[in-house]
C-alpha cells in the first residue's frame, strides 16, 4: 500500500509537508514517494493528504 507521483508532477512541493511519514522527497525531474515508508496516511488521516493538496492530481495509488 503506497502512493506514487506521476510524470505530470509540476514539482511544486505542496505534498512534502503533508506527509506524516516523510516519505516524499525531491527527485529528478519530479518528486518521489518512498513506497517502503508510505502508509497512505493510514493511522494519521482519513485519506492520503498528499493527494488532497496536489494541484494537478499527479499522485495516484502505486
MOGIUR-V988152 format. One record per pair of residues at least 24 apart in sequence whose C-alpha atoms are under 7 Angstrom apart, sorted by the first residue. I is the first residue (numbers start at 1). J is the second residue. D is the distance in whole Angstrom. If there is no record, write none. Layout:
I&J&D / I&J&D
This chain:
1&39&6 / 1&40&7 / 2&35&5 / 2&38&5 / 2&39&6 / 2&40&6 / 2&61&6 / 2&62&6 / 3&33&7 / 3&38&7 / 3&40&6 / 3&59&7 / 3&60&6 / 3&61&4 / 3&62&5 / 4&32&7 / 4&33&6 / 4&59&6 / 4&60&5 / 4&61&6 / 4&62&5 / 5&31&7 / 5&32&6 / 5&33&7 / 5&58&6 / 5&59&4 / 5&60&6 / 6&58&5 / 6&59&6 / 8&58&6 / 9&58&5 / 14&53&6 / 14&54&7 / 15&50&5 / 15&53&6 / 15&54&6 / 18&49&6 / 18&50&6 / 19&49&7 / 19&50&6 / 20&44&7
